[in-house]
Amino acid sequence: MPNPIKRTVFFISDGTGLTAEALGHSLLTQFEEVEFKQVRIPFLDSLEKAQEAIARINAQGEEDGMRPIVFTTLVNQELGELVHQADAFCLSYFDTFLAPLEAELGRKSSHTVGRSHGTAESSEYKKRIEAINYTLAHDDGITDRDLAEADVILVAVSRCGKTPTSLYLAMQFGLKAANFPLIPEDFDRGRLPGTLEKHRAKLFGLTIQPERLHQIREERRAGSKYASLPNCRYEIAEAEKMMRREGIRWLDSSTKSIEEISATILQELNLR
């Protein structure tokens, strides 16, 4: 297999840069044979910062021997044009999408920085904070109180991705997501923990390939029975058997991102 091509990618924004990074990632993941070094430059809101960014981009290009790729979500047109003077391949999401939208809507955009984050005092923002607090308080079966308030309850053996998925659902969608581990005692009893029985409609299961689970657990407790491949095979087999018997919808998280897992959960449970 040939050595991968290596390119440096900059994500530049007058805000946090998370939007530019998320949009850029959705494109970069389509190029499996290219290895990307990623750099985020947030809060670029002055000519001085723009000039510093240009110098940094140009210096990186000289070091790499190849011009960097730049994704920007700069609303300020003057700053955007300045950054585009860098010796780089620049892609601006606002240039690409805003002008066509203005033409379609027959209206000029406000070109206001931070409009997408102007809901800090809205009920939607407060709902998201409440969901995060709820999810943290109901992580890994810490408590079974207030499960009636949960939008979804994830179940899986340890290290299948319950916690990061729960937090993503809370942070991105404002959903109250509890999660419970399936443990050997549950398999011995042959049934779900009693507190989950009456919330069956909210349950969603995660599983994983035993070999992948073995790798993950070895990083946590190397050489332990908990991490051994035979034990991982046993727990996965028993968990999947239980979920089939109990009629719980589930998916294999082995090769899926948190975003993909969450999208499936939203669709399967018809959550908004």
C-alpha positions as a printed NumPy array, in Angstrom:
array([[  0.   ,   0.   ,   0.   ],
       [  1.482,   3.404,  -0.987],
       [  2.339,   5.932,   1.695],
       [ -0.59 ,   8.282,   2.365],
       [ -0.498,  11.838,   1.075],
       [ -0.066,  14.3  ,   3.939],
       [ -1.759,  17.716,   3.932],
       [ -2.271,  20.394,   6.574],
       [ -5.802,  21.732,   6.98 ],
       [ -6.759,  24.962,   8.75 ],
       [-10.244,  25.672,  10.102],
       [-10.671,  29.42 ,  10.546],
       [-13.611,  31.214,  12.112],
       [-14.623,  34.417,  13.848],
       [-16.325,  32.144,  16.399],
       [-15.263,  28.87 ,  17.972],
       [-14.359,  27.215,  14.679],
       [-16.416,  24.143,  15.513],
       [-18.781,  24.665,  12.581],
       [-15.926,  25.033,  10.104],
       [-14.297,  21.932,  11.583],
       [-17.481,  19.853,  11.459],
       [-18.226,  20.82 ,   7.869],
       [-14.616,  20.263,   6.864],
       [-14.505,  16.845,   8.473],
       [-17.564,  15.733,   6.498],
       [-15.571,  16.387,   3.317],
       [-12.136,  15.204,   4.446],
       [-13.406,  11.788,   5.556],
       [-14.117,  11.009,   1.901],
       [-10.372,  10.877,   1.198],
       [ -9.103,   7.731,   2.883],
       [ -5.648,   7.808,   1.289],
       [ -4.851,  11.299,   2.568],
       [ -3.525,  11.954,   6.076],
       [ -4.651,  15.357,   7.363],
       [ -2.933,  17.424,  10.035],
       [ -5.704,  19.65 ,  11.368],
       [ -5.322,  23.111,  12.905],
       [ -8.165,  25.252,  14.259],
       [ -7.858,  29.059,  14.463],
       [-10.899,  30.442,  16.309],
       [-11.993,  34.007,  17.125],
       [-10.326,  35.617,  14.132],
       [-11.998,  39.015,  14.432],
       [ -9.366,  41.617,  13.498],
       [ -6.982,  42.5  ,  10.689],
       [ -4.038,  41.779,  12.974],
       [ -5.291,  38.253,  13.69 ],
       [ -5.953,  37.689,   9.988],
       [ -2.379,  38.685,   9.131],
       [ -1.049,  36.379,  11.854],
       [ -3.143,  33.539,  10.427],
       [ -1.814,  34.182,   6.919],
       [  1.762,  34.093,   8.194],
       [  1.057,  30.83 ,  10.   ],
       [ -0.573,  29.273,   6.933],
       [  2.251,  30.325,   4.624],
       [  4.91 ,  29.075,   7.057],
       [  3.166,  25.699,   7.268],
       [  3.04 ,  25.502,   3.485],
       [  6.776,  26.118,   3.262],
       [  7.438,  23.459,   5.895],
       [  5.193,  20.909,   4.16 ],
       [  6.337,  21.743,   0.658],
       [  2.68 ,  21.812,  -0.305],
       [  0.06 ,  24.514,   0.153],
       [ -2.369,  24.002,   3.04 ],
       [ -6.126,  23.645,   2.712],
       [ -8.199,  26.281,   4.495],
       [-11.86 ,  26.065,   5.473],
       [-13.389,  29.31 ,   6.712],
       [-16.7  ,  30.451,   8.181],
       [-15.711,  34.115,   8.391],
       [-18.749,  36.376,   8.165],
       [-16.695,  39.573,   7.888],
       [-16.087,  39.96 ,   4.163],
       [-12.931,  42.061,   4.557],
       [-11.315,  39.479,   6.84 ],
       [-12.423,  36.665,   4.563],
       [-10.865,  38.3  ,   1.5  ],
       [ -7.648,  38.919,   3.429],
       [ -7.332,  35.284,   4.539],
       [ -7.888,  34.187,   0.949],
       [ -4.644,  35.961,   0.055],
       [ -2.712,  33.221,   1.853],
       [ -0.802,  30.768,  -0.321],
       [ -3.383,  28.068,   0.256],
       [ -6.425,  26.364,  -1.22 ],
       [ -9.242,  28.273,   0.515],
       [-12.881,  27.257,   0.797],
       [-15.379,  29.664,   2.355],
       [-18.747,  28.262,   3.357],
       [-20.363,  31.682,   3.392],
       [-19.082,  32.517,  -0.105],
       [-20.28 ,  29.132,  -1.328],
       [-23.739,  29.118,   0.232],
       [-24.699,  32.619,   1.387],
       [-24.721,  34.359,  -1.996],
       [-26.929,  31.707,  -3.657],
       [-29.297,  31.862,  -0.652],
       [-29.485,  35.642,  -0.927],
       [-30.378,  35.276,  -4.601],
       [-33.026,  32.64 ,  -3.886],
       [-34.601,  34.535,  -0.984],
       [-34.312,  37.922,  -2.622],
       [-32.88 ,  39.358,   0.594],
       [-29.445,  40.371,   1.799],
       [-28.048,  38.492,   4.788],
       [-27.176,  40.381,   7.958],
       [-23.502,  39.27 ,   7.875],
       [-23.609,  39.277,  11.66 ],
       [-21.015,  37.302,  13.591],
       [-22.333,  34.721,  16.052],
       [-25.95 ,  34.599,  14.879],
       [-25.986,  30.809,  15.126],
       [-25.047,  31.062,  18.805],
       [-27.401,  33.853,  19.784],
       [-29.813,  31.616,  21.671],
       [-27.961,  31.55 ,  24.997],
       [-31.045,  32.677,  26.903],
       [-33.569,  30.687,  24.892],
       [-35.609,  27.812,  26.24 ],
       [-33.798,  25.507,  23.812],
       [-30.438,  26.369,  25.382],
       [-31.784,  25.851,  28.89 ],
       [-33.237,  22.518,  27.824],
       [-29.831,  21.439,  26.555],
       [-28.12 ,  22.361,  29.834],
       [-30.77 ,  20.435,  31.78 ],
       [-30.235,  17.441,  29.504],
       [-26.463,  17.51 ,  30.07 ],
       [-26.919,  17.675,  33.852],
       [-29.43 ,  14.822,  33.743],
       [-27.173,  12.681,  31.55 ],
       [-24.15 ,  13.179,  33.803],
       [-26.242,  12.257,  36.848],
       [-27.497,   9.074,  35.138],
       [-24.227,   7.828,  33.675],
       [-23.317,   4.149,  33.923],
       [-26.243,   3.265,  36.191],
       [-25.233,   5.713,  38.944],
       [-28.9  ,   6.096,  39.854],
       [-32.25 ,   4.792,  38.693],
       [-34.156,   7.821,  40.001],
       [-36.261,   9.908,  37.593],
       [-35.903,   7.443,  34.714],
       [-39.395,   8.465,  33.655],
       [-37.84 ,  11.764,  32.544],
       [-35.338,  10.057,  30.228],
       [-35.784,  10.392,  26.474],
       [-33.582,   7.352,  25.885],
       [-31.84 ,   4.753,  28.047],
       [-28.774,   3.081,  26.528],
       [-27.808,  -0.428,  27.633],
       [-24.613,  -2.319,  26.801],
       [-21.67 ,  -4.101,  28.328],
       [-18.837,  -1.946,  29.609],
       [-16.789,   0.064,  27.042],
       [-19.244,  -0.072,  24.144],
       [-19.605,   3.707,  23.897],
       [-22.609,   4.359,  26.149],
       [-21.226,   7.443,  27.892],
       [-19.918,   9.418,  24.882],
       [-23.088,   8.65 ,  22.932],
       [-25.285,   9.758,  25.844],
       [-23.379,  13.023,  26.217],
       [-23.518,  13.69 ,  22.489],
       [-27.293,  13.226,  22.49 ],
       [-27.576,  15.64 ,  25.411],
       [-25.198,  18.278,  24.079],
       [-26.302,  18.262,  20.453],
       [-30.016,  17.506,  20.734],
       [-31.008,  18.381,  24.297],
       [-32.076,  14.791,  25.007],
       [-31.987,  13.34 ,  28.5  ],
       [-29.99 ,  10.153,  27.997],
       [-29.428,   7.688,  30.82 ],
       [-27.23 ,   4.624,  30.378],
       [-26.874,   1.325,  32.223],
       [-24.192,  -1.349,  31.986],
       [-25.17 ,  -4.965,  31.381],
       [-23.136,  -7.056,  33.832],
       [-22.593, -10.804,  34.479],
       [-25.203, -10.756,  37.273],
       [-27.812,  -9.696,  34.709],
       [-26.814, -12.583,  32.451],
       [-26.998, -15.046,  35.359],
       [-30.531, -13.866,  36.172],
       [-31.427, -13.976,  32.5  ],
       [-33.274, -10.674,  32.54 ],
       [-32.835,  -6.925,  32.549],
       [-32.264,  -4.98 ,  35.764],
       [-35.676,  -4.596,  37.359],
       [-35.651,  -0.795,  37.249],
       [-35.494,  -0.877,  33.448],
       [-38.474,  -3.173,  32.889],
       [-41.113,  -0.44 ,  32.977],
       [-39.08 ,   1.801,  30.663],
       [-38.668,  -0.801,  27.919],
       [-39.897,   1.551,  25.157],
       [-37.002,   3.93 ,  25.879],
       [-34.279,   1.278,  25.78 ],
       [-31.691,   1.092,  23.027],
       [-28.754,  -1.298,  23.022],
       [-25.173,  -1.061,  21.819],
       [-22.907,  -3.958,  21.006],
       [-19.398,  -4.274,  19.589],
       [-17.142,  -6.867,  18.012],
       [-15.423,  -8.924,  20.772],
       [-11.975,  -8.34 ,  19.28 ],
       [-12.508,  -4.576,  19.32 ],
       [-13.828,  -4.69 ,  22.882],
       [-10.758,  -6.706,  23.899],
       [ -8.475,  -4.002,  22.48 ],
       [-10.333,  -1.228,  24.292],
       [-10.408,  -3.017,  27.625],
       [ -6.73 ,  -3.987,  27.386],
       [ -5.9  ,  -0.279,  27.367],
       [ -7.846,   0.089,  30.608],
       [ -6.958,  -3.126,  32.487],
       [ -4.233,  -4.99 ,  30.636],
       [ -4.012,  -8.714,  31.357],
       [ -7.219,  -8.846,  33.417],
       [-10.079, -11.319,  33.072],
       [-12.286,  -8.296,  32.383],
       [-10.234,  -7.53 ,  29.253],
       [ -9.597, -11.101,  28.108],
       [-10.911, -12.062,  24.69 ],
       [-12.889, -15.105,  25.973],
       [-14.651, -12.905,  28.547],
       [-15.383, -10.24 ,  25.934],
       [-16.879, -12.894,  23.657],
       [-18.994, -14.22 ,  26.528],
       [-20.332, -10.822,  27.576],
       [-21.144,  -9.721,  24.024],
       [-22.9  , -12.992,  23.229],
       [-24.97 , -12.849,  26.418],
       [-25.84 ,  -9.175,  25.948],
       [-26.992,  -9.713,  22.38 ],
       [-28.995, -12.765,  23.459],
       [-30.705, -10.689,  26.152],
       [-31.487,  -7.812,  23.793],
       [-32.979, -10.18 ,  21.229],
       [-35.056, -11.894,  23.914],
       [-36.271,  -8.606,  25.378],
       [-37.031,  -7.063,  21.991],
       [-34.564,  -4.201,  22.445],
       [-33.39 ,  -2.45 ,  19.308],
       [-29.599,  -2.302,  19.08 ],
       [-26.67 ,  -1.689,  16.763],
       [-23.006,  -2.62 ,  16.466],
       [-20.825,   0.37 ,  17.386],
       [-17.515,  -1.211,  16.266],
       [-16.982,   0.884,  13.161],
       [-19.512,   3.671,  13.676],
       [-18.879,   7.217,  14.849],
       [-20.828,   8.776,  17.707],
       [-22.657,  10.879,  15.139],
       [-23.751,   7.779,  13.21 ],
       [-24.817,   5.962,  16.375],
       [-26.803,   8.976,  17.562],
       [-28.508,   9.463,  14.194],
       [-29.605,   5.809,  14.244],
       [-30.973,   6.142,  17.779],
       [-32.93 ,   9.274,  16.846],
       [-34.424,   7.499,  13.866],
       [-35.17 ,   4.178,  15.563],
       [-36.834,   5.744,  18.621],
       [-38.447,   8.556,  16.591],
       [-36.868,  11.22 ,  18.815],
       [-36.834,  14.909,  17.911]])
